[in-house]
Structures are given as C-alpha cells and as structure tokens.
Amino acid sequence: MPATKSRAAASDRLVSASSFQIDVPETTLARARRGDLRALEQIYRAFERPAYSLALRLLGNVENAREVVHDAMLHLLERIGQFRGDAPFWGWLRQIVVNEALMKLRRERGIAFEELPEDDGTPSAEPAPWMLADVAHLESALARLPPLTRSVLWLYHVEEYTHQEIAEMTGKSVSFSKSQVMRGSSRLRDLLDPALSELHEEAAPCLTATA
Amino acid sequence: MSDRDRMTSAPSLADALRALPQAAPQPDLWPDLAQALAARRRRPWRRYALPAALAAGIAMLALAPLSTTTLPPAVPTQTAATTKADTPPTADAELAALHQRSQALERWIASATVAPLDSRDLMAAVEVEDMIGLVDVQLGATRGDADALPLWRQRVTLLEDLATIRANRYAIAAN
C-alpha cells in the first residue's frame, strides 16, 4: 500500500486514547452479573479486538496472544458479579490482559540486556519515518524490536501508562522504562529508514529474549 | 520522559502505532469461553449448594421450637439471653474486638477494590470470599455469643487473607 494511502487510512482509524476505552452499558453489566450468557458474549465481543491486539503487540506471537486473551477473559467473566463499578470496566480488563501478557513474557523468556548505542536525541529536520511508512513496514519493524522493548513502547505510547506504572508492572526501574521508550523509538526510526535498514539486518538487539 | 514530553516529543509515533489495524483471535475464542463458563457454573455446585443447604437448615432450626415434638435432641434450644450468661466476660470483649476488626477490614477491602487484581489473585480472592460467605451463613445459625466466637475469629482471619491479596496486586510483577 502506498504511504499516502496508508496514512490516509491510518488517520481514519486514529483514536485519542487506548482502544480499550469502551463503556459497557449498565444494563449489560447487570445482565452479565446475573450470568446471562448473551450479555457475557456482548462484553467479550466488545473487547475481543482490543484485548487480542494488545496481547499480540506485547507478545508478538499469535498462539500466546490467544491464550492470554482466553485466560484473561475467563477470569474476568467469572468474576464479573463482583465488579462494583467504582473503576472503569475497561481498565479492569486491560490490566488483567497486561498482567497476563507480561507474566507469560517473563515465564517464557528470560530478558537479558545487550548494549545499544544511546539515542543522541538530536532533533531531525526530516519527518519521522513512521509518518511515511505504510502499515506493513511499521508492523514489520515493530515485530523486530525485542519483546520487552516493544512492550514498554506500546504500553507507554498507545496505552498511555506512566513510566512509574510500567516500572511496577515489569519489575524494572523508572529509568529503565524511560530508556526503553527512547531506545525503542530510535531503533524503530532506524529500522524504518531505508538507508539504515540494511545495516540493521546484522545489528544485535538492545534487549534479547533468551531461551 | 514526563507526560508533557509524551505529548511534545513523539506524538506521531503514538498516532502511528495506534493507527495499526486491530486483529481478532482466529479461530473465534467465544465458543471455548462459553463452554468453560458453563462448565464452571455447573462444577462448583458445592460453592452454592452448601450455603444453600445450610441456609435451609437454619430456617428449619428457627422453626423447630414451634414444634418441639419433632425437634431432634441435638438441636440447641437455649435462648440468646441464657447463652449470654454462660459466656465469660473476656469472650464478650474478644467478640467486640473481632466485630470492630472485621468492620475495619471490610471497609479497607471495599476501598481497595478499585485496584485491579491479576488473574491469580482474582482466583484466590474468589475462594476466600466464598469461605467468608460460608462463615456468614453459619453465623446466621448461631444462638449465642459462645457459638459465634470461633466463627468470628475465622471470619477475621479470612478477611485478613483477602486484604493481603488485595494489597499485593503488583506482587507478581515485582518478583
């Protein structure tokens, strides 16, 4: 897809915040609390795409993402009778999905640091490459980031968690979260830059998932 | 990077990432989920059947004094007043303290439910809450403070367990 078309299509889908921010009608919640299977399905259908997409972005693996969404949804729907409505429903579900995904990431992959050159932070006159990239290239570049770097980048930029929250969820420090956002952005920029992408074919990742 | 920086330094990256298409799990997860939900509703019959049976028993015991001819010998028939007289003063004090502690814990737990729990804690919490429900049913059947005291001790212990679960919402991530 040409870049201009992809950008136009992208702008149509732009949202101001997390796609999780869906309000569930109180009547649907009330029916779900009573165990109405159709209401439970309505809730599942409302959140299946944001939940699965989030899990997929964090884990980078279709089967693992399916498993996380299945487990998170099952726990949530079983406990829906105890939802008191004093916090947004979507926030409750999103937190469960994030926790499940991070747990899986931690369980299945040891995370080890490798050195990556510091981002020099120099502003460029050129437009950011992700503004020009089509969806396929951006997807591909994102997939090439190390899992934890990609997760931190996604949680920060898309889900709008703070560095403090990300630090607590990942068991790392605030500065770790900040550095991952900066280095991940820089790495993404390089991966999307045609002039640099060939060089990065041989480059080591900033974080490596070890078996 | 502060939240203000988030808005100024790389807003286009956030927009570009948000604009990526969403996906749905394939094949559809709902049939499995519906089956699992239905199975779990059937399986833990004891969770609901036991309290229900106890509640039914309580109702029968409450009516028993009206027909003493059919009352089994083991059924307690003493009044609350006589039980009160049999209860040592120290037990009264302990019971009052347990009531107070129980109320404080319940208030704390109610305020802590804003924080989302992870799935493992959710599972643990539901088990503890069920046990508290069972204790409450039993408390409804007691005829005096002497019977109630061990149950109130158990209730406070369970509430403390629940409070611990609520307080540890980030424990897994921190491990």
HADDOCK unambig.tbl for C-alpha pairs under 7 A between the chains (distance, minus, plus):
assign (segid A and resid 10 and name CA) (segid B and resid 19 and name CA) 4.89 0.50 0.50
assign (segid A and resid 11 and name CA) (segid B and resid 19 and name CA) 6.87 0.50 0.50
assign (segid A and resid 13 and name CA) (segid B and resid 19 and name CA) 5.58 0.50 0.50
assign (segid A and resid 14 and name CA) (segid B and resid 15 and name CA) 6.60 0.50 0.50
assign (segid A and resid 14 and name CA) (segid B and resid 18 and name CA) 6.42 0.50 0.50
assign (segid A and resid 14 and name CA) (segid B and resid 19 and name CA) 5.31 0.50 0.50
assign (segid A and resid 15 and name CA) (segid B and resid 18 and name CA) 6.91 0.50 0.50
assign (segid A and resid 48 and name CA) (segid B and resid 24 and name CA) 6.28 0.50 0.50
assign (segid A and resid 49 and name CA) (segid B and resid 22 and name CA) 6.09 0.50 0.50
assign (segid A and resid 49 and name CA) (segid B and resid 23 and name CA) 5.52 0.50 0.50
assign (segid A and resid 49 and name CA) (segid B and resid 24 and name CA) 4.72 0.50 0.50
assign (segid A and resid 50 and name CA) (segid B and resid 22 and name CA) 6.76 0.50 0.50
assign (segid A and resid 52 and name CA) (segid B and resid 23 and name CA) 6.69 0.50 0.50
assign (segid A and resid 52 and name CA) (segid B and resid 24 and name CA) 6.08 0.50 0.50
assign (segid A and resid 52 and name CA) (segid B and resid 25 and name CA) 6.28 0.50 0.50
assign (segid A and resid 53 and name CA) (segid B and resid 22 and name CA) 5.53 0.50 0.50
assign (segid A and resid 53 and name CA) (segid B and resid 23 and name CA) 5.54 0.50 0.50
assign (segid A and resid 66 and name CA) (segid B and resid 25 and name CA) 6.10 0.50 0.50
assign (segid A and resid 70 and name CA) (segid B and resid 29 and name CA) 6.79 0.50 0.50
assign (segid A and resid 70 and name CA) (segid B and resid 33 and name CA) 6.98 0.50 0.50
assign (segid A and resid 72 and name CA) (segid B and resid 119 and name CA) 6.79 0.50 0.50
assign (segid A and resid 74 and name CA) (segid B and resid 33 and name CA) 6.47 0.50 0.50
assign (segid A and resid 75 and name CA) (segid B and resid 119 and name CA) 6.09 0.50 0.50
assign (segid A and resid 86 and name CA) (segid B and resid 114 and name CA) 6.11 0.50 0.50
assign (segid A and resid 87 and name CA) (segid B and resid 114 and name CA) 5.54 0.50 0.50
assign (segid A and resid 92 and name CA) (segid B and resid 116 and name CA) 5.31 0.50 0.50
assign (segid A and resid 95 and name CA) (segid B and resid 116 and name CA) 6.57 0.50 0.50
assign (segid A and resid 96 and name CA) (segid B and resid 118 and name CA) 5.32 0.50 0.50
assign (segid A and resid 96 and name CA) (segid B and resid 119 and name CA) 6.40 0.50 0.50
assign (segid A and resid 99 and name CA) (segid B and resid 118 and name CA) 6.20 0.50 0.50
assign (segid A and resid 130 and name CA) (segid B and resid 13 and name CA) 6.52 0.50 0.50
assign (segid A and resid 130 and name CA) (segid B and resid 16 and name CA) 6.40 0.50 0.50
assign (segid A and resid 131 and name CA) (segid B and resid 12 and name CA) 6.74 0.50 0.50
assign (segid A and resid 131 and name CA) (segid B and resid 16 and name CA) 6.75 0.50 0.50
assign (segid A and resid 135 and name CA) (segid B and resid 20 and name CA) 6.38 0.50 0.50
assign (segid A and resid 157 and name CA) (segid B and resid 14 and name CA) 4.88 0.50 0.50
assign (segid A and resid 158 and name CA) (segid B and resid 14 and name CA) 5.74 0.50 0.50
assign (segid A and resid 158 and name CA) (segid B and resid 17 and name CA) 6.74 0.50 0.50
assign (segid A and resid 158 and name CA) (segid B and resid 18 and name CA) 5.93 0.50 0.50
assign (segid A and resid 168 and name CA) (segid B and resid 170 and name CA) 6.78 0.50 0.50
assign (segid A and resid 168 and name CA) (segid B and resid 173 and name CA) 6.53 0.50 0.50
assign (segid A and resid 168 and name CA) (segid B and resid 174 and name CA) 6.53 0.50 0.50
assign (segid A and resid 169 and name CA) (segid B and resid 170 and name CA) 6.66 0.50 0.50
assign (segid A and resid 169 and name CA) (segid B and resid 173 and name CA) 4.91 0.50 0.50
assign (segid A and resid 170 and name CA) (segid B and resid 173 and name CA) 5.45 0.50 0.50
assign (segid A and resid 171 and name CA) (segid B and resid 173 and name CA) 5.14 0.50 0.50
assign (segid A and resid 171 and name CA) (segid B and resid 174 and name CA) 4.33 0.50 0.50
assign (segid A and resid 171 and name CA) (segid B and resid 175 and name CA) 6.71 0.50 0.50
assign (segid A and resid 178 and name CA) (segid B and resid 1 and name CA) 6.03 0.50 0.50
